């Protein structure tokens, strides 16, 4: 046992020596750092530059182009402990705008550091400031709705206040603003309507925010409600006439989407456009349609641009001869017969020359509608149906005398 104790004694001594060495090293390092504290150079990055006397530019109708934010790197010298306490917020960098004019200017930056430090270098010692004319322009306010609308609905009865906002700032910045936009969440809209306030955001044509401009109003009030959608036929007529031998074909959407409250839409079966005046036209053209919308009805934004394609074409006219035997009896019910007077009928069609020249008589159906007519002698209009696109169809004579006989009643009398 005594031998083991003697053997462990040197090991314990070595351990104590190592520990004491580490402690002494730490004390020496602390002394050097705390007491000796050698000087060093260090770069303080991205120190913001404060622009002085900006109002002097405004007074001369000038403004700074860009975001107005400038940074410099400051190299300082001082004791290690003092430098460790300093950040970019403790350094003051200023650039005075007094006396500078329109164009690109390189303005000196004056830097102040805490008294315990010394400035070695400022990078860069001058900042490039572009000064432009101060302008103000009126820009429209647009609304963008975020989120999905409920099925078969759309915003309507929209009122924007203000509808326009004045944008002030450097000329290049103001002129780059294409619109002032406000965002509204669709979930905030109701069928009863409400007013929602949103922040006004100046955007350029790429829909990027334009910085360093001032708006006459920072917020916009949008009043709107949810309206129902309905698809209805679009009716477009023409007025006026072309020269002899010419006709017109008008290409317009067959249907359009309108919106309104349920009570307003329920009685609307179609929408008319203002008549298109084709008088004196000599060439093809596209014209915008003006819709005649009833009160409380709006056009859905889902519609494509509503335009009429007007095509002027050379036309021709062709005649076809029919007899009474060629007449189709529409709506004739069992137990009735129809006698028609024996006459010759001339059907005259006018349309695009290429179509009319190839038109055959079997592509035309001559008919009369006898549905719901009482027995006895009647005068009914002669009508023609066809699947071919024609400008006009006339029938001569336009009416025919017929006699409707109730065969069931005659058989009963016999």
Beta strands, then each sheet from edge to edge (+ up, - down):
strand 1: 39-52
strand 2: 62-64
strand 3: 71-79
strand 4: 92-96
strand 5: 103-108
strand 6: 110-112
strand 7: 118-123
strand 8: 126-146
strand 9: 153-161
strand 10: 164-170
strand 11: 179-185
strand 12: 194-199
strand 13: 201-203
strand 14: 213-215
strand 15: 219-235
strand 16: 238-239
strand 17: 246-251
strand 18: 255-260
strand 19: 270-273
strand 20: 276-277
strand 21: 285-288
strand 22: 291-292
strand 23: 298-299
strand 24: 307-323
strand 25: 328-330
strand 26: 336-340
strand 27: 344-352
strand 28: 365-369
strand 29: 376-381
strand 30: 383-385
strand 31: 392-396
strand 32: 399-406
sheet 1: 6+ 4- 1- 3+ 7-
sheet 2: 2+ 8- 5+
sheet 3: 2+ 8- 10+ 14-
sheet 4: 2+ 8- 11- 13+
sheet 5: 9+ 15- 12+
sheet 6: 9+ 15- 18+ 23-
sheet 7: 9+ 15- 19- 22+
sheet 8: 16+ 20+
sheet 9: 17+ 24- 21+
sheet 10: 17+ 24- 27+ 31-
sheet 11: 25+ 28+ 30-
sheet 12: 26+ 32- 29+
end
